[in-house]
């Protein structure tokens, strides 16, 4: 690593809280990270609810957050953490590599997205970067992040002289569905949340794609975030 890179990673002590429901994983992470200079794991939690209470007391620099938590998931927890402690950076550490999770994590306010097979030293560097406010995405899923920068919006429509409304005249129910899309929910999860059939949820999604003039649900979520069509 270059001297410039070492200078970048050099930092005061970074206070870290681990939120992970598997005890063995928590213990392993804590042991590995506490071997790294300038990183101090001050607490750990097995649920989002417990983690939020700890964060209120500890005010950590970085939270290492799992996505698949019981009850409140990691995305919901990230949103709440950014509300109560805006300066605390959230690093997602997960085995999920679907584009919906990557997008939803960044949309919820996370600073970094790592897969659990990351090397402990590399993870410590990510944590130190995140403490400085820098964004980082695991190279394995980095290509998915390119969907955050799609081709010029509505290029085909504009070339044909169309002038689509950015909000697409979404109905109140479609706005609810769009909010769930931003959170990375599947059609089945949307149907369960809104107490409708999967067929109805799928129909709402198709209508949203058409009204927003996008090709898929990921682009719809990106557009919603960029243009403020839904609240996080």
LINSULPE-V252771 format. One record per backbone hydrogen bond with DSSP energy under -1.0 kcal/mol. NH is the residue of the N-H (numbers start at 1). CO is the residue of the C=O. E is the energy in kcal/mol with one decimal. If there is no record, write none. Layout:
[[NH	CO	E] [NH	CO	E]]
This chain:
[[6	2	-2.5] [7	3	-2.2] [8	4	-1.8] [9	5	-2.3] [10	6	-1.8] [14	38	-3.3] [16	40	-2.5] [17	62	-2.0] [18	43	-1.9] [19	64	-3.1] [20	45	-2.6] [26	22	-2.3] [27	23	-2.9] [28	24	-2.3] [29	25	-2.6] [30	26	-2.7] [31	27	-2.5] [32	28	-2.5] [33	29	-2.9] [34	30	-2.1] [36	33	-1.7] [39	36	-1.6] [40	14	-2.7] [42	16	-2.0] [43	16	-1.1] [45	18	-2.7] [51	47	-2.3] [52	48	-2.7] [53	49	-1.6] [54	50	-2.1] [55	51	-2.6] [56	52	-1.9] [57	53	-1.2] [58	54	-3.2] [59	55	-2.3] [61	15	-1.5] [62	15	-2.2] [63	89	-2.7] [64	17	-2.8] [65	91	-3.0] [66	19	-2.0] [69	67	-2.0] [74	67	-2.4] [77	73	-2.3] [78	74	-2.2] [79	75	-2.0] [80	76	-1.9] [81	77	-2.7] [82	78	-2.4] [83	79	-1.2] [84	80	-2.2] [85	81	-2.8] [88	85	-1.9] [89	61	-2.8] [91	63	-3.1] [92	112	-2.8] [93	65	-3.1] [94	114	-2.5] [102	98	-1.8] [103	99	-2.6] [104	100	-2.6] [105	101	-2.4] [106	102	-2.1] [107	103	-2.5] [108	104	-1.6] [110	105	-2.1] [111	90	-2.7] [112	90	-1.4] [113	136	-2.0] [114	92	-3.3] [116	94	-1.6] [118	115	-1.7] [123	119	-2.7] [124	120	-2.2] [125	121	-1.8] [126	122	-2.2] [127	123	-2.5] [128	124	-2.1] [129	125	-2.4] [130	126	-3.0] [131	127	-2.2] [133	130	-2.0] [134	129	-2.2] [136	111	-1.5] [138	113	-2.6] [141	138	-1.8] [144	141	-1.2] [145	142	-1.0] [146	143	-1.0] [147	144	-1.6] [148	145	-2.3] [149	146	-1.9] [155	152	-1.8] [158	154	-3.1] [159	155	-2.1] [161	158	-1.6] [162	157	-2.7] [168	165	-1.2] [170	167	-1.1] [175	171	-2.1] [176	172	-1.5] [177	173	-2.3] [178	174	-2.6] [179	175	-2.1] [180	176	-1.7] [181	177	-2.1] [182	178	-2.2] [183	179	-1.0] [184	181	-2.0] [185	180	-2.3] [190	186	-2.6] [191	187	-2.6] [192	188	-2.1] [193	189	-2.4] [194	190	-2.5] [196	191	-2.3] [201	197	-2.3] [202	198	-2.7] [203	199	-2.0] [204	200	-2.2] [205	201	-2.2] [206	202	-2.5] [207	203	-2.1] [208	204	-2.3] [209	205	-2.5] [210	206	-2.0] [211	207	-2.5] [212	208	-2.5] [214	209	-2.1] [220	216	-1.8] [221	217	-2.2] [222	218	-2.5] [223	219	-2.6] [224	220	-2.2] [225	221	-2.2] [226	222	-2.9] [227	223	-2.4] [229	224	-2.1]]
